[in-house]
Amino acid sequence: MKARILQIMENEGMSPSKFAETIGIQRSAMSHILSERNNPSLDVLVKILETFPYVDSDWLLFGKGEMRRISTSVSKQQEPNLFSDTPFIRTIPQPAAEYRKENGVKEDVNTIKSAEKEVVIRTELVSKKINKLVIFYADDTYETFVPEKNKKE
């Protein structure tokens, strides 16, 4: 990955310190990456891809393909001319869908769900018999209560 980062720096004609400043990281972090003391973090890679949009992410991450991203747009939109007769319609480019686990298929919140029957089974509580009740007070005293039924048995 170091070689690919160096290739971007060479393509841009930047020194390591200028490159670090441009993408918004510390010069020392760039030095550690180039000396292979540290691998670039995800944050550094994202900053490179955001700063240099022509760089293909597959190339930067895996070394696959070419450095320059293949353009998918047919032509660039021109700015409107106030004096032209053609109406200007600006289309907003939609980002390409990315597969991520957290972006999995989600249920639409506004869909009507079919009613489900819920069966509730009540079970009789087993009657428990109290043998003795002890109450502890804050002044370190206590009282013991024994139900009348237990006394007779």
C-alpha positions in Angstrom: 0.0 0.0 0.0 3.0 2.3 0.7 3.9 2.1 -3.0 0.4 3.1 -4.1 0.4 6.1 -1.7 3.8 7.1 -3.1 2.4 6.8 -6.6 -0.5 9.2 -5.7 2.0 11.6 -4.2 4.2 11.5 -7.3 1.1 12.0 -9.5 0.1 15.1 -7.5 3.8 16.3 -7.3 3.6 16.5 -3.5 6.1 15.9 -0.8 5.1 13.6 2.1 4.5 16.6 4.4 2.4 18.5 1.8 0.4 15.3 1.1 -0.2 14.8 4.9 -1.4 18.4 5.2 -3.6 18.1 2.1 -5.4 15.0 3.3 -5.6 16.3 6.9 -3.3 14.1 8.9 -0.2 14.7 11.0 3.1 14.6 9.2 4.4 12.1 11.8 1.6 9.8 10.8 2.6 10.0 7.2 6.2 9.4 8.1 5.2 6.3 10.0 3.2 5.0 7.0 6.0 5.6 4.6 8.6 4.0 6.9 6.2 1.0 7.2 6.2 1.4 11.0 2.4 1.7 10.8 -0.1 0.6 8.3 -2.5 3.4 7.1 -5.7 3.4 9.2 -9.2 3.3 7.6 -9.5 7.0 8.4 -6.3 7.8 6.4 -7.5 5.8 3.5 -10.9 7.5 3.5 -9.3 10.9 3.6 -7.1 10.0 0.6 -10.1 8.8 -1.4 -12.2 11.9 -0.4 -9.3 14.3 -1.3 -8.4 12.6 -4.6 -11.7 11.4 -6.0 -10.1 10.1 -9.2 -8.3 7.4 -7.2 -10.0 4.0 -7.5 -10.6 2.5 -4.0 -10.0 -1.1 -5.2 -6.6 0.0 -6.5 -5.7 1.8 -3.3 -6.8 -1.0 -1.0 -6.0 -4.1 -3.0 -3.8 -3.0 -5.9 -6.4 -4.3 -8.4 -7.0 -2.4 -11.6 -5.8 1.1 -12.5 -5.1 4.0 -10.2 -7.6 6.3 -12.0 -11.3 5.5 -11.5 -13.2 4.7 -14.6 -15.7 7.5 -15.1 -19.3 6.3 -15.3 -20.9 9.6 -16.3 -21.4 10.3 -20.0 -20.7 14.0 -19.9 -20.3 16.7 -17.3 -23.2 19.0 -16.7 -22.5 22.5 -17.9 -23.4 25.5 -15.8 -26.5 27.3 -17.0 -26.2 30.1 -19.4 -28.6 33.0 -18.6 -28.9 33.9 -22.2 -29.5 30.5 -23.8 -32.9 29.3 -24.8 -32.5 25.8 -23.5 -33.8 25.1 -20.1 -31.3 23.9 -17.5 -32.0 20.8 -15.6 -29.5 19.7 -13.0 -29.5 16.1 -12.0 -28.1 15.1 -8.7 -25.8 12.2 -9.0 -26.8 9.3 -6.8 -23.9 7.5 -5.1 -23.3 3.9 -6.1 -25.0 1.4 -3.8 -22.5 -0.2 -1.5 -22.9 -3.6 0.0 -22.3 -3.5 3.7 -23.7 -5.8 6.3 -25.3 -2.9 8.2 -27.1 -1.8 5.0 -28.9 -5.1 4.7 -32.5 -5.4 3.6 -34.6 -3.4 6.0 -38.3 -3.5 6.4 -40.2 -0.5 5.3 -41.6 1.3 8.3 -44.8 2.3 6.5 -45.9 -1.1 5.3 -49.0 -2.7 6.8 -48.2 -5.9 8.6 -50.7 -8.7 8.8 -52.3 -9.3 12.2 -50.8 -12.1 14.2 -52.8 -14.1 16.7 -51.2 -14.3 20.1 -52.2 -17.2 22.2 -51.9 -16.6 26.0 -52.0 -19.6 28.2 -52.6 -18.9 31.8 -51.2 -21.3 34.2 -52.5 -21.6 37.8 -50.0 -20.4 40.3 -48.8 -23.0 42.7 -49.9 -21.9 46.1 -47.0 -21.4 48.3 -47.1 -21.6 52.0 -45.4 -19.0 54.2 -43.6 -20.5 57.2 -42.2 -17.4 58.7 -41.8 -13.7 57.9 -38.8 -11.7 59.3 -38.7 -7.9 59.2 -35.4 -6.2 59.8 -35.4 -2.6 61.0 -32.8 0.2 60.5 -32.0 0.2 64.2 -30.7 -3.4 63.9 -33.7 -5.0 65.5 -36.0 -7.5 63.9 -39.4 -9.1 64.4 -40.4 -12.6 63.4 -44.0 -13.4 62.4 -45.4 -16.9 62.1 -48.8 -17.3 60.4 -51.6 -18.7 62.7 -52.1 -21.7 60.4 -48.5 -22.9 60.9 -48.8 -22.6 64.7 -51.7 -25.0 64.8 -50.1 -27.6 62.6 
